[in-house]
Amino acid sequence: MDAFLWLKALHVISIIAWMAGLLYLPRLFVYHAMQTSGSDAGDTLKLMELRLLKVIMNPALIASWVFGLIIATQSYAFSQPWFHVKLLMVVALTAFHIMLGKWRKQFEIDQNEKSEQFFRLVNEVPTVLMIIIVILVIVKPF
């Protein structure tokens, strides 16, 4: 039982780190979209975005999936209907993560065509998905 609790703790820690990045990177994109290409601020944002994605978000994504799948297997969650919806929401978060990586690359090569308003709207996506996931995990409505 102690090992299972450690897995849960590590899963929650990795999710917190991943969610922090999923919420912060689009905010950096908002500020980046307001900069002119080649500006000092733009160059600083490029470095911040790269480090956030590579050092924090990617490892946290992998850890979240690994710990989550181990927990799901050990707790027989795959037989629960709520878990299937939760898993779909986590896949959506992962797809969002991948899109953030693509947008970061566009900023890196000064080819971003999206507006500050676009990134302000996009910034809400992980919050909505997180709310759904937390309700599914805690309430288990079906």
Secondary structure, DSSP 8 states (H G I E B T S, - for coil): -HHHHHHHHHHHHHHHHHHHHHHHHHHHHHHHHTS-TT-HHHHHHHHHHHHIIIIIIHHHHHHHHHHHHHHHHHTTGGG-HHHHHHHHHHHHHHHHHHHHHHHHHHHHTT-----HHHHHHHTTHHHHHHHHHHHHHHH---
